[in-house]
C-alpha cells in the first residue's frame, strides 16, 4: 500500500506534531520536486501547469479531496501554477494525514503534469 492509499486519520488535540525524524520517511512518498517542509511546521507544494484551465481544474479536484477528507489546505491559484500550504491546525504542525493528502494530490497531478 502506498502512502496515498492510506486513510486520512484525524488526530486529537493531545497529539504532538511530528518531529523531523518522524516525518522524514513520509517525504520519500511525496514528490520532492513539488513538496518541501517549511520550518518543521507545514508542507508547501508548488505545482506547475501548461495553462490556467489545467491549474483551475486541478484546484477544483484538490478542493473536492479536501472536502471528502475534511482536511483543508490553503490554496493559491495563478496562471500555470498552484501553491498549496498544509498542516494540521488542531496540533499546529505536521501530522501523517498531511503527507497522505500530499501524496493524493501528487496522484491527481499526474493527469495535469505538463509534458516536456
C-alpha positions in Angstrom: 0.0 0.0 0.0 1.3 3.4 -0.9 1.0 6.5 1.3 -1.7 7.9 -1.0 -3.8 4.7 -0.3 -3.6 5.0 3.5 -6.6 6.5 5.4 -6.6 10.1 6.5 -6.9 9.7 10.2 -7.9 12.6 12.4 -5.7 13.4 15.3 -6.6 14.6 18.7 -5.5 17.9 20.3 -3.4 15.7 22.7 -1.2 14.5 19.8 2.1 16.2 19.2 3.2 17.5 15.8 5.6 15.1 14.0 9.3 15.8 14.5 11.7 15.9 11.5 12.8 12.3 12.4 9.2 11.2 12.4 8.1 12.8 9.1 11.3 12.2 7.2 10.1 8.7 5.9 6.9 10.2 4.6 8.9 12.6 2.4 10.0 9.7 0.3 6.4 9.1 -0.7 5.7 12.6 -2.0 7.2 14.4 -4.9 10.4 16.0 -4.0 10.2 18.4 -6.9 6.9 19.7 -5.5 6.8 19.4 -1.7 9.0 20.8 1.0 8.7 21.1 4.7 8.9 24.7 6.0 10.2 25.4 9.5 9.3 21.8 10.6 5.7 23.2 10.7 3.9 22.9 7.4 4.2 21.5 3.9 4.4 23.7 0.8 3.7 22.3 -2.6 4.3 24.1 -5.9 2.6 22.5 -9.0 3.2 23.8 -12.5 0.7 23.7 -15.4 0.6 24.5 -19.1 -2.2 27.0 -18.7 -4.8 28.5 -16.3 -7.5 25.9 -17.2 -5.5 22.9 -16.0 -4.4 24.8 -12.8 -8.0 25.6 -12.1 -9.3 22.1 -12.7 -6.5 20.7 -10.5 -7.5 23.2 -7.8 -11.1 22.0 -8.1 -10.1 18.3 -7.7 -7.9 19.2 -4.7 -10.9 21.1 -3.2 -13.1 18.0 -3.6 -10.5 15.8 -2.0 -10.2 18.3 0.9 -14.0 18.2 1.4 -14.1 14.4 1.3 -11.4 14.1 3.9 -12.3 17.2 5.9 -8.7 18.3 5.7 -8.4 21.7 4.1 -5.2 23.2 2.7 -4.5 26.8 1.8 -4.5 27.0 -2.0 -3.2 29.8 -4.2 -4.1 29.6 -7.9 -2.4 31.6 -10.6 -1.8 31.3 -14.3 0.1 28.0 -14.8 0.7 27.4 -11.1 -0.9 26.2 -7.9 0.7 26.6 -4.5 -0.6 24.5 -1.6 0.2 25.1 2.1 -0.9 22.4 4.5 -0.6 21.5 8.2 -2.9 20.2 10.9 -4.4 23.2 12.6 -5.6 21.2 15.6 -1.9 20.5 16.6 -0.4 23.5 14.8 2.1 21.3 13.0 2.5 18.3 10.8 0.6 15.0 11.1 0.8 11.9 9.0 -2.5 13.0 7.3 -0.8 16.0 5.8 1.6 13.7 4.0 -1.2 11.3 2.9 -3.0 14.3 1.4 0.1 15.5 -0.3 0.6 12.0 -1.9 -3.0 12.0 -3.1 -2.6 15.5 -4.6 0.5 14.2 -6.4 -1.7 11.4 -7.8 -4.2 13.9 -9.0 -1.5 16.0 -10.6 -0.4 13.1 -12.9 -3.3 13.9 -15.2 -2.2 17.5 -15.5 1.5 17.4 -15.5 3.0 19.3 -18.5 4.9 17.2 -21.0 8.5 18.3 -21.5 
